[in-house]
Amino acid sequence: MRSYIGLIHKEPESDYGVSFPDFPGIATAGTSLDDARQMAEEALAFHVEGMVEDGEAIPEPSSLEQIMADSANMDADA
C-alpha cells in the first residue's frame, strides 16, 4: 500500500485543515487532530477510488524531502 503525506494547517479560530501535495484537489478539515486525520483518510480514499474508476493514473508518493523543498508547502508562520 502506498503512503501519502498529508499536511496539517491550523489558523487561530479555525479547524485543522489537511491537504495532500500529491493530490492538489483534496482538502478536508476536522475539529481536532484525530478528527482531521480521520477525515483526511476518508477524503484520500474516496478521491483515489474515483481516480481508479475514471481510469486515471495514481501518482507515486512524494518523499517528505520533495514536499518540503516546495516553498508552497512551507508555512512561514509555523
LOBAMAR-230502 format. One line per 10 residues: number of its first residue (from 1); their letters; for each residue x negated, y, z of N, C-alpha, C. Coordinates in nm, 2 decimals. Each point is the difference from the previous one (the first is absolute). Example, Ala and Ser with C-alpha at 12.3 -4.5 7.8 and 13.67 -1.06 7.14 Angstrom:
REM residues 2
1 = as = -1.32 -0.57 0.78 0.09 0.12 0.00 -0.09 0.12 0.00; 0.04 0.11 -0.07 -0.09 0.11 0.00 0.08 0.11 0.08
This chain:
REM residues 78
1 = mrsyiglihk = -0.08 -0.12 0.00 0.08 0.12 0.00 -0.09 0.12 0.00; 0.04 0.10 -0.08 -0.08 0.13 -0.01 0.04 0.09 0.12; -0.10 0.07 0.05 0.03 0.10 0.10 -0.02 0.14 -0.05; 0.09 0.09 0.02 -0.01 0.14 -0.04 0.00 0.09 0.12; -0.08 0.11 -0.02 -0.01 0.09 0.11 0.11 0.10 -0.01; 0.06 0.02 0.11 0.10 0.11 0.02 -0.05 0.11 0.08; 0.02 0.12 -0.04 -0.05 0.12 0.08 0.12 0.06 0.08; -0.03 0.02 0.12 0.11 0.05 0.09 -0.02 0.15 0.02; 0.11 0.07 -0.02 -0.01 0.15 0.01 0.10 0.04 0.11; -0.05 0.10 0.08 0.09 0.05 0.11 -0.02 0.15 0.02
11 = epesdygvsf = 0.10 0.07 -0.01 0.00 0.15 0.02 0.08 0.02 0.13; -0.03 0.11 0.07 0.08 0.03 0.12 0.15 0.01 -0.03; 0.08 -0.06 0.08 0.15 0.01 -0.02 0.04 -0.08 -0.12; -0.07 -0.10 -0.04 0.04 -0.09 -0.11 -0.02 -0.15 0.04; 0.07 -0.08 -0.08 -0.02 -0.14 0.01 -0.14 -0.04 -0.05; -0.04 -0.13 0.02 -0.12 -0.05 -0.06 0.02 -0.04 -0.15; -0.07 0.06 -0.09 0.02 -0.03 -0.14 -0.11 -0.10 -0.04; 0.03 -0.08 -0.10 -0.10 -0.10 -0.05 0.01 0.01 -0.15; -0.12 0.00 -0.06 -0.01 -0.01 -0.15 -0.11 -0.10 -0.03; 0.00 -0.05 -0.13 -0.09 -0.10 -0.04 -0.07 0.06 -0.13
21 = pdfpgiatag = -0.13 0.03 0.02 -0.08 0.06 -0.12 0.01 -0.09 -0.12; 0.00 -0.13 0.01 0.01 -0.09 -0.11 0.14 0.00 -0.07; 0.10 0.06 0.07 0.13 0.00 -0.06 0.06 0.14 0.03; -0.04 0.10 -0.09 0.04 0.14 0.03 0.15 0.02 0.02; 0.08 -0.09 -0.05 0.15 0.03 0.01 0.06 -0.05 0.13; -0.08 -0.05 0.09 0.06 -0.05 0.13 -0.03 0.10 0.11; 0.10 0.04 0.07 -0.01 0.08 0.12 0.11 -0.04 0.09; -0.03 -0.02 0.13 0.11 -0.03 0.10 -0.04 0.06 0.13; 0.09 -0.01 0.10 -0.03 0.06 0.13 0.07 -0.08 0.11; -0.05 0.02 0.12 0.06 -0.06 0.12 -0.01 0.09 0.12
31 = tslddarqma = 0.08 -0.02 0.09 0.00 0.09 0.12 -0.11 -0.03 0.10; -0.06 -0.13 -0.01 -0.11 -0.04 0.08 -0.10 -0.06 -0.09; -0.12 -0.03 0.05 -0.10 -0.07 -0.08 0.05 -0.14 -0.04; 0.06 -0.07 0.09 0.05 -0.13 -0.03 0.11 0.00 -0.11; 0.09 0.10 0.02 0.10 0.02 -0.10 -0.05 0.03 -0.14; -0.10 0.09 0.00 -0.06 0.04 -0.13 -0.07 -0.12 -0.06; -0.07 -0.08 0.08 -0.07 -0.11 -0.06 0.10 -0.10 -0.06; 0.11 -0.03 0.07 0.10 -0.09 -0.05 0.07 0.06 -0.12; 0.03 0.12 0.00 0.06 0.07 -0.12 -0.09 -0.01 -0.12; -0.13 0.02 0.03 -0.10 0.00 -0.11 -0.01 -0.14 -0.06
41 = eealafhveg = 0.00 -0.10 0.08 -0.01 -0.14 -0.05 0.12 -0.03 -0.09; 0.12 0.04 0.05 0.12 -0.02 -0.08 0.00 0.07 -0.13; -0.05 0.13 0.00 0.00 0.08 -0.12 -0.10 -0.06 -0.10; -0.11 -0.04 0.05 -0.10 -0.05 -0.09 0.05 -0.13 -0.06; 0.05 -0.09 0.08 0.06 -0.13 -0.05 0.10 0.02 -0.11; 0.10 0.10 0.03 0.10 0.03 -0.09 -0.05 0.05 -0.13; -0.10 0.09 0.01 -0.06 0.07 -0.12 -0.07 -0.11 -0.09; -0.08 -0.08 0.06 -0.07 -0.11 -0.07 0.09 -0.09 -0.06; 0.11 -0.04 0.07 0.10 -0.09 -0.06 0.06 0.06 -0.12; 0.03 0.13 0.00 0.05 0.06 -0.12 -0.09 0.01 -0.11
51 = mvedgeaipe = -0.13 0.02 0.03 -0.10 0.00 -0.11 -0.01 -0.14 -0.06; 0.00 -0.10 0.08 -0.01 -0.14 -0.05 0.12 -0.03 -0.09; 0.12 0.04 0.04 0.12 -0.02 -0.08 0.00 0.07 -0.13; -0.07 0.12 0.00 -0.01 0.08 -0.12 -0.12 -0.04 -0.09; -0.07 -0.10 0.05 -0.12 -0.04 -0.08 -0.12 0.09 0.00; 0.00 0.09 0.11 -0.11 0.09 0.01 -0.12 -0.07 0.07; -0.12 0.05 -0.03 -0.12 -0.06 0.06 -0.01 0.06 0.14; -0.04 -0.08 0.10 -0.02 0.04 0.14 -0.15 0.04 0.01; -0.02 0.12 0.05 -0.14 0.04 0.00 -0.08 -0.08 0.10; -0.13 -0.01 -0.02 -0.09 -0.05 0.10 -0.01 0.09 0.11
61 = pssleqimad = -0.01 -0.05 0.13 -0.02 0.09 0.11 -0.13 0.08 0.00; 0.01 0.13 0.03 -0.12 0.08 0.01 -0.06 -0.02 0.14; -0.13 0.02 0.01 -0.07 -0.02 0.12 0.02 0.13 0.08; -0.02 -0.01 0.13 0.01 0.12 0.09 -0.10 0.11 -0.05; -0.12 -0.04 -0.04 -0.09 0.10 -0.05 0.05 0.07 -0.12; 0.06 -0.07 -0.09 0.05 0.06 -0.12 0.12 0.10 0.03; 0.08 -0.04 0.09 0.11 0.09 0.04 -0.04 0.12 0.07; -0.10 -0.02 0.09 -0.05 0.12 0.08 -0.09 0.09 -0.08; -0.05 -0.05 -0.12 -0.08 0.09 -0.08 0.08 0.09 -0.08; 0.13 -0.02 -0.01 0.09 0.09 -0.07 0.05 0.11 0.10
71 = sanmdada = -0.04 0.12 -0.03 0.03 0.11 0.09 0.15 0.02 0.02; 0.08 -0.05 -0.09 0.15 0.02 0.02 0.04 -0.09 0.12; -0.08 -0.10 0.04 0.04 -0.09 0.11 -0.06 0.05 0.13; -0.07 0.11 0.00 -0.06 0.05 0.12 0.09 0.11 0.06; 0.02 -0.01 0.13 0.08 0.11 0.06 -0.10 0.09 0.08; -0.01 0.12 -0.04 -0.09 0.09 0.06 0.04 0.04 0.14; 0.12 -0.02 0.04 0.05 0.03 0.13 -0.01 -0.11 0.10; -0.05 -0.11 -0.04 -0.01 -0.12 0.09 -0.11 0.02 0.10
